[in-house]
Structures are given as C-alpha cells and as structure tokens.
Amino acid sequence: MSRIVDHPFLVFAVSVIALWLSAYVGDFISKQVLPLRKGERDYFGVILTASLTLLARLLIGLALIVAAYGHSKAEPALTA
C-alpha cells in the first residue's frame, strides 16, 4: 500500500480540481441560489475582509508555533 506523500503530483492535481470545484459551486450558489442585494453586498465585503485577516493571522501564528517546536526539537540544550 503506497502512502499519499509518495505521489505529490497526484495530490496537487486532486487539490487543484477540488479547489476549482468548490469555487465554481460557491459562485453558483452566490449568484443563483442566494443572491445578495446592494446593501448586503457592502456588508459582505467588510465581513469577508475581516474573515480573511483573521485567517491570515491564524496561519502565521501556526507557522510560528511549528517553527518554534521544530527548533526546540533540533536544539534541546538551548531551550532549557
């Protein structure tokens, strides 16, 4: 049984297809099923900006935590 990390191009292709499909479905839902009115669209832009900012802060924080953990494992004498 092969591991998924042994096939990076397959993982990339599946990820690109999944991303494209989710963007297509989201666009369809936003335009056909639940269209926003003018005033709602303005509020949605503010909420979207705030959500993406929080997501960026979360990812940066996680990256810093992982880097610090890797550093502490690599150099255990320096962390004590």
KOLNUFI-58959 format. One record per residue: x, y, z of N, C-alpha, C in turn; residue in three letters. Coordinates in steps of 0.2 Angstrom, whole numbers, plus 5000, padded with zeros to 4 digits. Atoms other than C-alpha are relative to their C-alpha. Last residue first. Example, Ala and Ser with C-alpha at 12.3 -4.5 7.8 and 13.67 -1.06 7.14 Angstrom:
<recs>
499649944999506849955036499650055003SER;500449945000506249785039500450065000ALA;
</recs>
This chain:
<recs>
500050014992508251235144500250065004ALA;500749984997507851285126500050005007THR;500149925000509751295120499350025003LEU;499649974995510051115125499950075001ALA;500450004993508551045116500550035005PRO;499549984995509251105099499750005007GLU;499350015003508351015085500550025005ALA;499850075001506750985095500749994997LYS;499950034994506651165101500249925000SER;499449984997506851225084500249975007HIS;499450045003505551115077500750035002GLY;500050074998504351175090500649964997TYR;499750014993504751355087500149935003ALA;499349995001504451335068500450005007ALA;499650065003502851245071500750025000VAL;500050064995502251385083500449944997ILE;499649984995502751525071500149955005LEU;499450015003501851435056500650025006ALA;499850075001500351425067500749984997LEU;499950034994500351605071500249935001GLY;499449974998500551655053500249975007ILE;499550035003499051545049500850025001LEU;500050074998497951615062500649964997LEU;499750004994498451795057500049935003ARG;499349995001498051755039500450005007ALA;499750065002496351685044500850004999LEU;499950044994495951835055500349934997LEU;499449984996496351945040500149965006THR;499450025003495251835028500650035004LEU;499950084999493751845040500749984997SER;499850024993493952035042500149935001ALA;499449974999493952065023500349985007THR;499550045004492551945020500750035002LEU;500050064996491452035034500649954996ILE;499649994994491852205026500149935004VAL;499349985001491452145009500450015006GLY;499650065001489852065015500750014998PHE;499850034994489252225022500449934999TYR;499549964997489352305005500249975007ASP;499450015003488452164997500650045003ARG;499750074997487052165009500749994997GLU;499849994993486652345004500449945004GLY;499549955000486652314986500350015007LYS;500249945002485652144987500650055001ARG;500049954995486451974988499750074997LEU;499749945002485951824978500050065005PRO;500149954995485651664987500350074998LEU;500450024995485351524974499850055006VAL;500650035002485951594958499549985006GLN;500449965006487351714960499349974999LYS;500149934999488051664977499750044995SER;500549994994487651474975499950085001ILE;500750015002488451474958499550015005PHE;500249955004490051564964499349984997ASP;500149944996490251444978499750064996GLY;500750014996489951294967499950065004VAL;500550005005491351354955499349995004TYR;500149945002492551394969499450014995ALA;500349964994492251224977499950084998SER;500750024999492551144960499750035006LEU;500449975006494151244956499349985001TRP;500149934999494851204974499650034994LEU;500549994995494451014972499950085001ALA;500750025002495251004955499550025005ILE;500249955005496851094961499249994997VAL;500149944996496950984976499850064995SER;500650014996496750824966499850075004VAL;500650005005498050884954499449995003ALA;500149935003499250934968499450004995PHE;500249964995499050764977499850074998VAL;500750024999499350674961499650045005LEU;500349975006500950774958499249985000PHE;500149934999501550734976499650034994PRO;500349985007501350544974499850085001HIS;499550035005502450464988499850034993ASP;499549955001501550585001500549974995VAL;500249945005499950484998500650054999ILE;500249944996500750325005499850064995ARG;499649945000500850164995499750065004SER;500449945000500050005000500450065000MET;
</recs>
